[in-house]
Amino acid sequence: MDQASSLRKIVSLSNQSPNYEKLRYVKSGQHNKNVRIFSVTSGKGGVGKTNIVTNLAYSFSLLGKKVMILDADLGLGNVDVLLGLNPKYNLLHVFMGLKSLEEIIVKGPGGILILPAASGVEELTNITENQKLHLLSEFERLDVDIDLLLIDTSAGISSNVMYFNTASQHIMIISTPEPTSITDAYALIKVLSLKYAEKKFNLLVNCATSQNEAKAVYETISKATEEFLHVSINYLGFIPRDLNVSNAVKKQKLITEFTPGSDASISLKCLAQKMDDISEMCLPKGNIQIFWNRIVDGLLTNNNPQKRI
C-alpha cells in the first residue's frame, strides 16, 4: 500500500473510531535534527508578506541558519519573481506527479532553498484532499538539511490558508496600519481560533510610520481577540515604512542584501533574531516529517470538526 492509500485509510478510520490518537500515522524518520516551522500569513493581500518572508529567510541565513521557503500561495506564487529567479519546475509539476519536491528546489540568495509555486493556475487555489495527501507523501520523502521552514501562505481565509497555518508550529500574522488590513487580520485569527482551535499567534505590523502607530495596531487587534476570542497575541514588533523597500523590489533584490543599513533591513534582522529566540522555547524533535505529522493531525481533525472546538 502506498503512502497516499495509507493516509486515505487512516482518514476514513478516524471517522469511525473515537480513539483518534491511536489512529494517527507517525513517520519515524531517520533524522534527529530540530526544524522550526513558521507560517507567515495575512487576512488581506498587499501587506508585504512575501517580501517579509524572503528577507527573513536571508536574515536567518546571516545567523548561520539553513532555511527553506515553501511558496504556499499555490495559484499566485511570486517568491521566485521577488528574488529574480526563473525556476523550470514548480509545485504544479509535483501535484501532476511529474516531479518530486526535491527536483523543483531552487537556491536563492544566502543559500536559502525555495519550493516555488505556480502562478496563474486557478485549480491550485483550493487543493483537494487527494492533492494534499500527495503533497504529504512528497514531504515524507523529502530529505533536506534545514533549520527552518518558512511557509508563505496566500492571503485570506481559504482552505489552503487554513491547511498550511494549522500545519506550522508558529503562526505569524502580518498587518499594516490600514483599517481593512486590521479587520482582515482579526477575521483570520477568528477563523483559526474558533474553527481550527489555534490559540497562539504572533503579530507583526508592516509599513508603520512609528512605533506608536504599530503598537496601536497591535493593541486594537489584541483587545478584540482577548475580549471576543479569549486569545492572547504575541507582539513581534514592526517594520518601518521605508522607500528602500520598493526600490529593492523593483530591482528584484532583497532589501536586507541591497541596503543592509536601512531601517527596514535592521528591523528585519532584529525580527529574525527574535523569532529564533521564540522558536527555541518550544523545539520539537524531528526533521521535515514534523510538517508531515502536523498536517496529518490537521487532516484527521478536519475530518472530525467536533474535535476543533
C-alpha positions, 0 to 999 in steps of 0.5 A, spaced: 500 500 500 502 506 498 503 512 502 497 516 499 492 509 500 495 509 507 493 516 509 486 515 505 485 509 510 487 512 516 482 518 514 476 514 513 478 510 520 478 516 524 471 517 522 469 511 525 473 510 531 473 515 537 480 513 539 483 518 534 490 518 537 491 511 536 489 512 529 494 517 527 500 515 522 507 517 525 513 517 520 519 515 524 524 518 520 531 517 520 533 524 522 534 527 529 535 534 527 530 540 530 526 544 524 522 550 526 516 551 522 513 558 521 507 560 517 507 567 515 500 569 513 495 575 512 487 576 512 488 581 506 493 581 500 498 587 499 501 587 506 508 585 504 508 578 506 512 575 501 517 580 501 517 579 509 518 572 508 524 572 503 528 577 507 527 573 513 529 567 510 536 571 508 536 574 515 536 567 518 541 565 513 546 571 516 545 567 523 548 561 520 541 558 519 539 553 513 532 555 511 527 553 506 521 557 503 515 553 501 511 558 496 504 556 499 500 561 495 499 555 490 495 559 484 499 566 485 506 564 487 511 570 486 517 568 491 521 566 485 519 573 481 521 577 488 528 574 488 529 574 480 529 567 479 526 563 473 525 556 476 523 550 470 519 546 475 514 548 480 509 545 485 504 544 479 509 539 476 509 535 483 501 535 484 501 532 476 506 527 479 511 529 474 516 531 479 518 530 486 519 536 491 526 535 491 527 536 483 523 543 483 528 546 489 531 552 487 537 556 491 536 563 492 540 568 495 544 566 502 543 559 500 536 559 502 532 553 498 525 555 495 519 550 493 516 555 488 509 555 486 505 556 480 502 562 478 496 563 474 493 556 475 486 557 478 485 549 480 491 550 485 487 555 489 483 550 493 487 543 493 483 537 494 484 532 499 487 527 494 492 533 492 494 534 499 495 527 501 500 527 495 503 533 497 504 529 504 507 523 501 512 528 497 514 531 504 515 524 507 520 523 502 523 529 502 530 529 505 533 536 506 538 539 511 534 545 514 533 549 520 527 552 518 521 552 514 518 558 512 511 557 509 508 563 505 501 562 505 496 566 500 492 571 503 485 570 506 481 565 509 481 559 504 482 552 505 489 552 503 490 558 508 487 554 513 491 547 511 498 550 511 497 555 518 494 549 522 500 545 519 506 550 522 508 550 529 508 558 529 503 562 526 505 569 524 500 574 522 502 580 518 498 587 518 499 594 516 496 600 519 490 600 514 483 599 517 481 593 512 488 590 513 486 590 521 479 587 520 482 582 515 487 580 520 482 579 526 477 575 521 483 570 520 485 569 527 477 568 528 477 563 523 483 559 526 481 560 533 474 558 533 474 553 527 481 550 527 482 551 535 489 555 534 490 559 540 497 562 539 499 567 534 504 572 533 503 579 530 507 583 526 505 590 523 508 592 516 509 599 513 508 603 520 510 610 520 512 609 528 512 605 533 506 608 536 502 607 530 504 599 530 503 598 537 496 601 536 495 596 531 497 591 535 493 593 541 486 594 537 487 587 534 489 584 541 483 587 545 478 584 540 481 577 540 482 577 548 475 580 549 471 576 543 476 570 542 479 569 549 486 569 545 492 572 547 497 575 541 504 575 541 507 582 539 513 581 534 514 588 533 514 592 526 517 594 520 518 601 518 515 604 512 521 605 508 522 607 500 528 602 500 523 597 500 520 598 493 526 600 490 529 593 492 523 590 489 523 593 483 530 591 482 528 584 484 533 584 490 532 583 497 532 589 501 536 586 507 542 584 501 541 591 497 541 596 503 543 592 509 543 599 513 536 601 512 531 601 517 527 596 514 533 591 513 535 592 521 528 591 523 528 585 519 534 582 522 532 584 529 525 580 527 529 574 525 533 574 531 527 574 535 523 569 532 529 564 533 529 566 540 521 564 540 522 558 536 527 555 541 522 555 547 518 550 544 523 545 539 520 539 537 524 533 535 524 531 528 526 533 521 521 535 515 516 529 517 514 534 523 510 538 517 508 531 515 505 529 522 502 536 523 498 536 517 496 529 518 493 531 525 490 537 521 487 532 516 484 527 521 481 533 525 478 536 519 475 530 518 472 530 525 470 538 526 467 536 533 474 535 535 476 543 533 472 546 538 
